[in-house]
Amino acid sequence: MNHAHEPRTTRTAAEGPTQADLDAIEAEWPQISAERDLVDAECRLLADPADVLAKRAHRRAVSALLHLLVQQANHDAAKAAPVYMLTNFGPADPAEAA
């Protein structure tokens, strides 16, 4: 996911966000939510390091965020490069096999 934002044009706060701004937020929302859950779990863990449920929540939050980041990386990579499927691992010409 490309987090580089286009330079903003001059706009007043009263005009509010553009549709492009709202679309960008919507696209990033799963990552925002996963990072928020991680911060919540870290706060619980810092409040009581011996709490077993806090440790479990932290592990789940880290796992969920990593899973999301891998999905995003795979999605971005799939858009960037063509995928070639190898179905026959032998020589292309049967005469070459001899």
Phi and psi restraints in degrees (range 20) as a CNS / XPLOR table:
assign (resid 1 and name C) (resid 2 and name N)
       (resid 2 and name CA) (resid 2 and name C) 1.0 -86.8 20.0 2
assign (resid 2 and name N) (resid 2 and name CA)
       (resid 2 and name C) (resid 3 and name N) 1.0 116.7 20.0 2
assign (resid 2 and name C) (resid 3 and name N)
       (resid 3 and name CA) (resid 3 and name C) 1.0 -96.7 20.0 2
assign (resid 3 and name N) (resid 3 and name CA)
       (resid 3 and name C) (resid 4 and name N) 1.0 2.4 20.0 2
assign (resid 3 and name C) (resid 4 and name N)
       (resid 4 and name CA) (resid 4 and name C) 1.0 -75.6 20.0 2
assign (resid 4 and name N) (resid 4 and name CA)
       (resid 4 and name C) (resid 5 and name N) 1.0 126.5 20.0 2
assign (resid 4 and name C) (resid 5 and name N)
       (resid 5 and name CA) (resid 5 and name C) 1.0 -99.4 20.0 2
assign (resid 5 and name N) (resid 5 and name CA)
       (resid 5 and name C) (resid 6 and name N) 1.0 147.7 20.0 2
assign (resid 5 and name C) (resid 6 and name N)
       (resid 6 and name CA) (resid 6 and name C) 1.0 -68.5 20.0 2
assign (resid 6 and name N) (resid 6 and name CA)
       (resid 6 and name C) (resid 7 and name N) 1.0 150.4 20.0 2
assign (resid 6 and name C) (resid 7 and name N)
       (resid 7 and name CA) (resid 7 and name C) 1.0 -60.0 20.0 2
assign (resid 7 and name N) (resid 7 and name CA)
       (resid 7 and name C) (resid 8 and name N) 1.0 137.5 20.0 2
assign (resid 7 and name C) (resid 8 and name N)
       (resid 8 and name CA) (resid 8 and name C) 1.0 -76.5 20.0 2
assign (resid 8 and name N) (resid 8 and name CA)
       (resid 8 and name C) (resid 9 and name N) 1.0 144.0 20.0 2
assign (resid 8 and name C) (resid 9 and name N)
       (resid 9 and name CA) (resid 9 and name C) 1.0 -86.5 20.0 2
assign (resid 9 and name N) (resid 9 and name CA)
       (resid 9 and name C) (resid 10 and name N) 1.0 164.1 20.0 2
assign (resid 9 and name C) (resid 10 and name N)
       (resid 10 and name CA) (resid 10 and name C) 1.0 -69.2 20.0 2
assign (resid 10 and name N) (resid 10 and name CA)
       (resid 10 and name C) (resid 11 and name N) 1.0 121.0 20.0 2
assign (resid 10 and name C) (resid 11 and name N)
       (resid 11 and name CA) (resid 11 and name C) 1.0 -148.8 20.0 2
assign (resid 11 and name N) (resid 11 and name CA)
       (resid 11 and name C) (resid 12 and name N) 1.0 142.6 20.0 2
assign (resid 11 and name C) (resid 12 and name N)
       (resid 12 and name CA) (resid 12 and name C) 1.0 -85.0 20.0 2
assign (resid 12 and name N) (resid 12 and name CA)
       (resid 12 and name C) (resid 13 and name N) 1.0 159.6 20.0 2
assign (resid 12 and name C) (resid 13 and name N)
       (resid 13 and name CA) (resid 13 and name C) 1.0 -65.5 20.0 2
assign (resid 13 and name N) (resid 13 and name CA)
       (resid 13 and name C) (resid 14 and name N) 1.0 -27.8 20.0 2
assign (resid 13 and name C) (resid 14 and name N)
       (resid 14 and name CA) (resid 14 and name C) 1.0 -67.8 20.0 2
assign (resid 14 and name N) (resid 14 and name CA)
       (resid 14 and name C) (resid 15 and name N) 1.0 -24.9 20.0 2
assign (resid 14 and name C) (resid 15 and name N)
       (resid 15 and name CA) (resid 15 and name C) 1.0 -73.2 20.0 2
assign (resid 15 and name N) (resid 15 and name CA)
       (resid 15 and name C) (resid 16 and name N) 1.0 -24.2 20.0 2
assign (resid 15 and name C) (resid 16 and name N)
       (resid 16 and name CA) (resid 16 and name C) 1.0 76.9 20.0 2
assign (resid 16 and name N) (resid 16 and name CA)
       (resid 16 and name C) (resid 17 and name N) 1.0 -179.2 20.0 2
assign (resid 16 and name C) (resid 17 and name N)
       (resid 17 and name CA) (resid 17 and name C) 1.0 -74.2 20.0 2
assign (resid 17 and name N) (resid 17 and name CA)
       (resid 17 and name C) (resid 18 and name N) 1.0 151.5 20.0 2
assign (resid 17 and name C) (resid 18 and name N)
       (resid 18 and name CA) (resid 18 and name C) 1.0 -81.2 20.0 2
assign (resid 18 and name N) (resid 18 and name CA)
       (resid 18 and name C) (resid 19 and name N) 1.0 170.7 20.0 2
assign (resid 18 and name C) (resid 19 and name N)
       (resid 19 and name CA) (resid 19 and name C) 1.0 -63.8 20.0 2
assign (resid 19 and name N) (resid 19 and name CA)
       (resid 19 and name C) (resid 20 and name N) 1.0 -34.3 20.0 2
assign (resid 19 and name C) (resid 20 and name N)
       (resid 20 and name CA) (resid 20 and name C) 1.0 -64.1 20.0 2
assign (resid 20 and name N) (resid 20 and name CA)
       (resid 20 and name C) (resid 21 and name N) 1.0 -40.0 20.0 2
assign (resid 20 and name C) (resid 21 and name N)
       (resid 21 and name CA) (resid 21 and name C) 1.0 -62.0 20.0 2
assign (resid 21 and name N) (resid 21 and name CA)
       (resid 21 and name C) (resid 22 and name N) 1.0 -45.1 20.0 2
assign (resid 21 and name C) (resid 22 and name N)
       (resid 22 and name CA) (resid 22 and name C) 1.0 -65.7 20.0 2
assign (resid 22 and name N) (resid 22 and name CA)
       (resid 22 and name C) (resid 23 and name N) 1.0 -37.8 20.0 2
assign (resid 22 and name C) (resid 23 and name N)
       (resid 23 and name CA) (resid 23 and name C) 1.0 -65.3 20.0 2
assign (resid 23 and name N) (resid 23 and name CA)
       (resid 23 and name C) (resid 24 and name N) 1.0 -39.0 20.0 2
assign (resid 23 and name C) (resid 24 and name N)
       (resid 24 and name CA) (resid 24 and name C) 1.0 -64.5 20.0 2
assign (resid 24 and name N) (resid 24 and name CA)
       (resid 24 and name C) (resid 25 and name N) 1.0 -41.0 20.0 2
assign (resid 24 and name C) (resid 25 and name N)
       (resid 25 and name CA) (resid 25 and name C) 1.0 -64.9 20.0 2
assign (resid 25 and name N) (resid 25 and name CA)
       (resid 25 and name C) (resid 26 and name N) 1.0 -44.0 20.0 2
assign (resid 25 and name C) (resid 26 and name N)
       (resid 26 and name CA) (resid 26 and name C) 1.0 -61.1 20.0 2
assign (resid 26 and name N) (resid 26 and name CA)
       (resid 26 and name C) (resid 27 and name N) 1.0 -39.9 20.0 2
assign (resid 26 and name C) (resid 27 and name N)
       (resid 27 and name CA) (resid 27 and name C) 1.0 -67.5 20.0 2
assign (resid 27 and name N) (resid 27 and name CA)
       (resid 27 and name C) (resid 28 and name N) 1.0 -33.1 20.0 2
assign (resid 27 and name C) (resid 28 and name N)
       (resid 28 and name CA) (resid 28 and name C) 1.0 -91.2 20.0 2
assign (resid 28 and name N) (resid 28 and name CA)
       (resid 28 and name C) (resid 29 and name N) 1.0 -3.0 20.0 2
assign (resid 28 and name C) (resid 29 and name N)
       (resid 29 and name CA) (resid 29 and name C) 1.0 -60.2 20.0 2
assign (resid 29 and name N) (resid 29 and name CA)
       (resid 29 and name C) (resid 30 and name N) 1.0 -41.7 20.0 2
assign (resid 29 and name C) (resid 30 and name N)
       (resid 30 and name CA) (resid 30 and name C) 1.0 -58.3 20.0 2
assign (resid 30 and name N) (resid 30 and name CA)
       (resid 30 and name C) (resid 31 and name N) 1.0 -39.3 20.0 2
assign (resid 30 and name C) (resid 31 and name N)
       (resid 31 and name CA) (resid 31 and name C) 1.0 -70.1 20.0 2
assign (resid 31 and name N) (resid 31 and name CA)
       (resid 31 and name C) (resid 32 and name N) 1.0 -40.1 20.0 2
assign (resid 31 and name C) (resid 32 and name N)
       (resid 32 and name CA) (resid 32 and name C) 1.0 -59.7 20.0 2
assign (resid 32 and name N) (resid 32 and name CA)
       (resid 32 and name C) (resid 33 and name N) 1.0 -45.3 20.0 2
assign (resid 32 and name C) (resid 33 and name N)
       (resid 33 and name CA) (resid 33 and name C) 1.0 -64.1 20.0 2
assign (resid 33 and name N) (resid 33 and name CA)
       (resid 33 and name C) (resid 34 and name N) 1.0 -44.0 20.0 2
assign (resid 33 and name C) (resid 34 and name N)
       (resid 34 and name CA) (resid 34 and name C) 1.0 -64.6 20.0 2
assign (resid 34 and name N) (resid 34 and name CA)
       (resid 34 and name C) (resid 35 and name N) 1.0 -39.9 20.0 2
assign (resid 34 and name C) (resid 35 and name N)
       (resid 35 and name CA) (resid 35 and name C) 1.0 -68.6 20.0 2
assign (resid 35 and name N) (resid 35 and name CA)
       (resid 35 and name C) (resid 36 and name N) 1.0 -36.9 20.0 2
assign (resid 35 and name C) (resid 36 and name N)
       (resid 36 and name CA) (resid 36 and name C) 1.0 -63.2 20.0 2
assign (resid 36 and name N) (resid 36 and name CA)
       (resid 36 and name C) (resid 37 and name N) 1.0 -43.0 20.0 2
assign (resid 36 and name C) (resid 37 and name N)
       (resid 37 and name CA) (resid 37 and name C) 1.0 -61.9 20.0 2
assign (resid 37 and name N) (resid 37 and name CA)
       (resid 37 and name C) (resid 38 and name N) 1.0 -37.2 20.0 2
assign (resid 37 and name C) (resid 38 and name N)
       (resid 38 and name CA) (resid 38 and name C) 1.0 -65.7 20.0 2
assign (resid 38 and name N) (resid 38 and name CA)
       (resid 38 and name C) (resid 39 and name N) 1.0 -43.0 20.0 2
assign (resid 38 and name C) (resid 39 and name N)
       (resid 39 and name CA) (resid 39 and name C) 1.0 -63.1 20.0 2
assign (resid 39 and name N) (resid 39 and name CA)
       (resid 39 and name C) (resid 40 and name N) 1.0 -41.5 20.0 2
assign (resid 39 and name C) (resid 40 and name N)
       (resid 40 and name CA) (resid 40 and name C) 1.0 -60.0 20.0 2
assign (resid 40 and name N) (resid 40 and name CA)
       (resid 40 and name C) (resid 41 and name N) 1.0 -43.7 20.0 2
assign (resid 40 and name C) (resid 41 and name N)
       (resid 41 and name CA) (resid 41 and name C) 1.0 -66.7 20.0 2
assign (resid 41 and name N) (resid 41 and name CA)
       (resid 41 and name C) (resid 42 and name N) 1.0 -37.6 20.0 2
assign (resid 41 and name C) (resid 42 and name N)
       (resid 42 and name CA) (resid 42 and name C) 1.0 -65.4 20.0 2
assign (resid 42 and name N) (resid 42 and name CA)
       (resid 42 and name C) (resid 43 and name N) 1.0 -37.7 20.0 2
assign (resid 42 and name C) (resid 43 and name N)
       (resid 43 and name CA) (resid 43 and name C) 1.0 -64.5 20.0 2
assign (resid 43 and name N) (resid 43 and name CA)
       (resid 43 and name C) (resid 44 and name N) 1.0 -42.9 20.0 2
assign (resid 43 and name C) (resid 44 and name N)
       (resid 44 and name CA) (resid 44 and name C) 1.0 -62.1 20.0 2
assign (resid 44 and name N) (resid 44 and name CA)
       (resid 44 and name C) (resid 45 and name N) 1.0 -40.3 20.0 2
assign (resid 44 and name C) (resid 45 and name N)
       (resid 45 and name CA) (resid 45 and name C) 1.0 -68.7 20.0 2
assign (resid 45 and name N) (resid 45 and name CA)
       (resid 45 and name C) (resid 46 and name N) 1.0 -38.4 20.0 2
assign (resid 45 and name C) (resid 46 and name N)
       (resid 46 and name CA) (resid 46 and name C) 1.0 -69.0 20.0 2
assign (resid 46 and name N) (resid 46 and name CA)
       (resid 46 and name C) (resid 47 and name N) 1.0 -32.9 20.0 2
assign (resid 46 and name C) (resid 47 and name N)
       (resid 47 and name CA) (resid 47 and name C) 1.0 -67.4 20.0 2
assign (resid 47 and name N) (resid 47 and name CA)
       (resid 47 and name C) (resid 48 and name N) 1.0 -36.6 20.0 2
assign (resid 47 and name C) (resid 48 and name N)
       (resid 48 and name CA) (resid 48 and name C) 1.0 -148.8 20.0 2
assign (resid 48 and name N) (resid 48 and name CA)
       (resid 48 and name C) (resid 49 and name N) 1.0 89.4 20.0 2
assign (resid 48 and name C) (resid 49 and name N)
       (resid 49 and name CA) (resid 49 and name C) 1.0 -60.8 20.0 2
assign (resid 49 and name N) (resid 49 and name CA)
       (resid 49 and name C) (resid 50 and name N) 1.0 -20.5 20.0 2
assign (resid 49 and name C) (resid 50 and name N)
       (resid 50 and name CA) (resid 50 and name C) 1.0 -88.7 20.0 2
assign (resid 50 and name N) (resid 50 and name CA)
       (resid 50 and name C) (resid 51 and name N) 1.0 -5.6 20.0 2
assign (resid 50 and name C) (resid 51 and name N)
       (resid 51 and name CA) (resid 51 and name C) 1.0 -70.8 20.0 2
assign (resid 51 and name N) (resid 51 and name CA)
       (resid 51 and name C) (resid 52 and name N) 1.0 116.5 20.0 2
assign (resid 51 and name C) (resid 52 and name N)
       (resid 52 and name CA) (resid 52 and name C) 1.0 -65.3 20.0 2
assign (resid 52 and name N) (resid 52 and name CA)
       (resid 52 and name C) (resid 53 and name N) 1.0 -39.2 20.0 2
assign (resid 52 and name C) (resid 53 and name N)
       (resid 53 and name CA) (resid 53 and name C) 1.0 -67.4 20.0 2
assign (resid 53 and name N) (resid 53 and name CA)
       (resid 53 and name C) (resid 54 and name N) 1.0 -34.2 20.0 2
assign (resid 53 and name C) (resid 54 and name N)
       (resid 54 and name CA) (resid 54 and name C) 1.0 -67.2 20.0 2
assign (resid 54 and name N) (resid 54 and name CA)
       (resid 54 and name C) (resid 55 and name N) 1.0 -39.7 20.0 2
assign (resid 54 and name C) (resid 55 and name N)
       (resid 55 and name CA) (resid 55 and name C) 1.0 -63.9 20.0 2
assign (resid 55 and name N) (resid 55 and name CA)
       (resid 55 and name C) (resid 56 and name N) 1.0 -42.0 20.0 2
assign (resid 55 and name C) (resid 56 and name N)
       (resid 56 and name CA) (resid 56 and name C) 1.0 -64.8 20.0 2
assign (resid 56 and name N) (resid 56 and name CA)
       (resid 56 and name C) (resid 57 and name N) 1.0 -43.3 20.0 2
assign (resid 56 and name C) (resid 57 and name N)
       (resid 57 and name CA) (resid 57 and name C) 1.0 -62.1 20.0 2
assign (resid 57 and name N) (resid 57 and name CA)
       (resid 57 and name C) (resid 58 and name N) 1.0 -39.2 20.0 2
assign (resid 57 and name C) (resid 58 and name N)
       (resid 58 and name CA) (resid 58 and name C) 1.0 -65.4 20.0 2
assign (resid 58 and name N) (resid 58 and name CA)
       (resid 58 and name C) (resid 59 and name N) 1.0 -45.3 20.0 2
assign (resid 58 and name C) (resid 59 and name N)
       (resid 59 and name CA) (resid 59 and name C) 1.0 -59.9 20.0 2
assign (resid 59 and name N) (resid 59 and name CA)
       (resid 59 and name C) (resid 60 and name N) 1.0 -42.5 20.0 2
assign (resid 59 and name C) (resid 60 and name N)
       (resid 60 and name CA) (resid 60 and name C) 1.0 -64.1 20.0 2
assign (resid 60 and name N) (resid 60 and name CA)
       (resid 60 and name C) (resid 61 and name N) 1.0 -42.2 20.0 2
assign (resid 60 and name C) (resid 61 and name N)
       (resid 61 and name CA) (resid 61 and name C) 1.0 -65.9 20.0 2
assign (resid 61 and name N) (resid 61 and name CA)
       (resid 61 and name C) (resid 62 and name N) 1.0 -42.1 20.0 2
assign (resid 61 and name C) (resid 62 and name N)
       (resid 62 and name CA) (resid 62 and name C) 1.0 -63.0 20.0 2
assign (resid 62 and name N) (resid 62 and name CA)
       (resid 62 and name C) (resid 63 and name N) 1.0 -45.3 20.0 2
assign (resid 62 and name C) (resid 63 and name N)
       (resid 63 and name CA) (resid 63 and name C) 1.0 -62.0 20.0 2
assign (resid 63 and name N) (resid 63 and name CA)
       (resid 63 and name C) (resid 64 and name N) 1.0 -43.7 20.0 2
assign (resid 63 and name C) (resid 64 and name N)
       (resid 64 and name CA) (resid 64 and name C) 1.0 -63.7 20.0 2
assign (resid 64 and name N) (resid 64 and name CA)
       (resid 64 and name C) (resid 65 and name N) 1.0 -42.3 20.0 2
assign (resid 64 and name C) (resid 65 and name N)
       (resid 65 and name CA) (resid 65 and name C) 1.0 -66.4 20.0 2
assign (resid 65 and name N) (resid 65 and name CA)
       (resid 65 and name C) (resid 66 and name N) 1.0 -43.6 20.0 2
assign (resid 65 and name C) (resid 66 and name N)
       (resid 66 and name CA) (resid 66 and name C) 1.0 -63.1 20.0 2
assign (resid 66 and name N) (resid 66 and name CA)
       (resid 66 and name C) (resid 67 and name N) 1.0 -40.9 20.0 2
assign (resid 66 and name C) (resid 67 and name N)
       (resid 67 and name CA) (resid 67 and name C) 1.0 -60.7 20.0 2
assign (resid 67 and name N) (resid 67 and name CA)
       (resid 67 and name C) (resid 68 and name N) 1.0 -44.3 20.0 2
assign (resid 67 and name C) (resid 68 and name N)
       (resid 68 and name CA) (resid 68 and name C) 1.0 -63.5 20.0 2
assign (resid 68 and name N) (resid 68 and name CA)
       (resid 68 and name C) (resid 69 and name N) 1.0 -43.6 20.0 2
assign (resid 68 and name C) (resid 69 and name N)
       (resid 69 and name CA) (resid 69 and name C) 1.0 -64.7 20.0 2
assign (resid 69 and name N) (resid 69 and name CA)
       (resid 69 and name C) (resid 70 and name N) 1.0 -37.6 20.0 2
assign (resid 69 and name C) (resid 70 and name N)
       (resid 70 and name CA) (resid 70 and name C) 1.0 -66.2 20.0 2
assign (resid 70 and name N) (resid 70 and name CA)
       (resid 70 and name C) (resid 71 and name N) 1.0 -42.3 20.0 2
assign (resid 70 and name C) (resid 71 and name N)
       (resid 71 and name CA) (resid 71 and name C) 1.0 -60.0 20.0 2
assign (resid 71 and name N) (resid 71 and name CA)
       (resid 71 and name C) (resid 72 and name N) 1.0 -44.1 20.0 2
assign (resid 71 and name C) (resid 72 and name N)
       (resid 72 and name CA) (resid 72 and name C) 1.0 -64.5 20.0 2
assign (resid 72 and name N) (resid 72 and name CA)
       (resid 72 and name C) (resid 73 and name N) 1.0 -41.5 20.0 2
assign (resid 72 and name C) (resid 73 and name N)
       (resid 73 and name CA) (resid 73 and name C) 1.0 -64.3 20.0 2
assign (resid 73 and name N) (resid 73 and name CA)
       (resid 73 and name C) (resid 74 and name N) 1.0 -42.4 20.0 2
assign (resid 73 and name C) (resid 74 and name N)
       (resid 74 and name CA) (resid 74 and name C) 1.0 -65.1 20.0 2
assign (resid 74 and name N) (resid 74 and name CA)
       (resid 74 and name C) (resid 75 and name N) 1.0 -39.7 20.0 2
assign (resid 74 and name C) (resid 75 and name N)
       (resid 75 and name CA) (resid 75 and name C) 1.0 -65.1 20.0 2
assign (resid 75 and name N) (resid 75 and name CA)
       (resid 75 and name C) (resid 76 and name N) 1.0 -44.7 20.0 2
assign (resid 75 and name C) (resid 76 and name N)
       (resid 76 and name CA) (resid 76 and name C) 1.0 -64.7 20.0 2
assign (resid 76 and name N) (resid 76 and name CA)
       (resid 76 and name C) (resid 77 and name N) 1.0 -39.9 20.0 2
assign (resid 76 and name C) (resid 77 and name N)
       (resid 77 and name CA) (resid 77 and name C) 1.0 -67.4 20.0 2
assign (resid 77 and name N) (resid 77 and name CA)
       (resid 77 and name C) (resid 78 and name N) 1.0 -36.5 20.0 2
assign (resid 77 and name C) (resid 78 and name N)
       (resid 78 and name CA) (resid 78 and name C) 1.0 -66.4 20.0 2
assign (resid 78 and name N) (resid 78 and name CA)
       (resid 78 and name C) (resid 79 and name N) 1.0 -32.8 20.0 2
assign (resid 78 and name C) (resid 79 and name N)
       (resid 79 and name CA) (resid 79 and name C) 1.0 -75.9 20.0 2
assign (resid 79 and name N) (resid 79 and name CA)
       (resid 79 and name C) (resid 80 and name N) 1.0 -28.7 20.0 2
assign (resid 79 and name C) (resid 80 and name N)
       (resid 80 and name CA) (resid 80 and name C) 1.0 -84.0 20.0 2
assign (resid 80 and name N) (resid 80 and name CA)
       (resid 80 and name C) (resid 81 and name N) 1.0 -33.5 20.0 2
assign (resid 80 and name C) (resid 81 and name N)
       (resid 81 and name CA) (resid 81 and name C) 1.0 -130.6 20.0 2
assign (resid 81 and name N) (resid 81 and name CA)
       (resid 81 and name C) (resid 82 and name N) 1.0 145.9 20.0 2
assign (resid 81 and name C) (resid 82 and name N)
       (resid 82 and name CA) (resid 82 and name C) 1.0 -70.9 20.0 2
assign (resid 82 and name N) (resid 82 and name CA)
       (resid 82 and name C) (resid 83 and name N) 1.0 152.4 20.0 2
assign (resid 82 and name C) (resid 83 and name N)
       (resid 83 and name CA) (resid 83 and name C) 1.0 -108.4 20.0 2
assign (resid 83 and name N) (resid 83 and name CA)
       (resid 83 and name C) (resid 84 and name N) 1.0 129.0 20.0 2
assign (resid 83 and name C) (resid 84 and name N)
       (resid 84 and name CA) (resid 84 and name C) 1.0 -109.4 20.0 2
assign (resid 84 and name N) (resid 84 and name CA)
       (resid 84 and name C) (resid 85 and name N) 1.0 127.6 20.0 2
assign (resid 84 and name C) (resid 85 and name N)
       (resid 85 and name CA) (resid 85 and name C) 1.0 -96.8 20.0 2
assign (resid 85 and name N) (resid 85 and name CA)
       (resid 85 and name C) (resid 86 and name N) 1.0 130.4 20.0 2
assign (resid 85 and name C) (resid 86 and name N)
       (resid 86 and name CA) (resid 86 and name C) 1.0 -100.3 20.0 2
assign (resid 86 and name N) (resid 86 and name CA)
       (resid 86 and name C) (resid 87 and name N) 1.0 115.4 20.0 2
assign (resid 86 and name C) (resid 87 and name N)
       (resid 87 and name CA) (resid 87 and name C) 1.0 -108.5 20.0 2
assign (resid 87 and name N) (resid 87 and name CA)
       (resid 87 and name C) (resid 88 and name N) 1.0 -23.8 20.0 2
assign (resid 87 and name C) (resid 88 and name N)
       (resid 88 and name CA) (resid 88 and name C) 1.0 -125.1 20.0 2
assign (resid 88 and name N) (resid 88 and name CA)
       (resid 88 and name C) (resid 89 and name N) 1.0 114.1 20.0 2
assign (resid 88 and name C) (resid 89 and name N)
       (resid 89 and name CA) (resid 89 and name C) 1.0 -90.9 20.0 2
assign (resid 89 and name N) (resid 89 and name CA)
       (resid 89 and name C) (resid 90 and name N) 1.0 -0.6 20.0 2
assign (resid 89 and name C) (resid 90 and name N)
       (resid 90 and name CA) (resid 90 and name C) 1.0 -89.9 20.0 2
assign (resid 90 and name N) (resid 90 and name CA)
       (resid 90 and name C) (resid 91 and name N) 1.0 -176.7 20.0 2
assign (resid 90 and name C) (resid 91 and name N)
       (resid 91 and name CA) (resid 91 and name C) 1.0 -64.7 20.0 2
assign (resid 91 and name N) (resid 91 and name CA)
       (resid 91 and name C) (resid 92 and name N) 1.0 149.3 20.0 2
assign (resid 91 and name C) (resid 92 and name N)
       (resid 92 and name CA) (resid 92 and name C) 1.0 -69.8 20.0 2
assign (resid 92 and name N) (resid 92 and name CA)
       (resid 92 and name C) (resid 93 and name N) 1.0 -34.8 20.0 2
assign (resid 92 and name C) (resid 93 and name N)
       (resid 93 and name CA) (resid 93 and name C) 1.0 -109.4 20.0 2
assign (resid 93 and name N) (resid 93 and name CA)
       (resid 93 and name C) (resid 94 and name N) 1.0 125.0 20.0 2
assign (resid 93 and name C) (resid 94 and name N)
       (resid 94 and name CA) (resid 94 and name C) 1.0 -58.5 20.0 2
assign (resid 94 and name N) (resid 94 and name CA)
       (resid 94 and name C) (resid 95 and name N) 1.0 -26.1 20.0 2
assign (resid 94 and name C) (resid 95 and name N)
       (resid 95 and name CA) (resid 95 and name C) 1.0 -66.7 20.0 2
assign (resid 95 and name N) (resid 95 and name CA)
       (resid 95 and name C) (resid 96 and name N) 1.0 -27.2 20.0 2
assign (resid 95 and name C) (resid 96 and name N)
       (resid 96 and name CA) (resid 96 and name C) 1.0 -72.1 20.0 2
assign (resid 96 and name N) (resid 96 and name CA)
       (resid 96 and name C) (resid 97 and name N) 1.0 -22.5 20.0 2
assign (resid 96 and name C) (resid 97 and name N)
       (resid 97 and name CA) (resid 97 and name C) 1.0 -69.9 20.0 2
assign (resid 97 and name N) (resid 97 and name CA)
       (resid 97 and name C) (resid 98 and name N) 1.0 -25.4 20.0 2
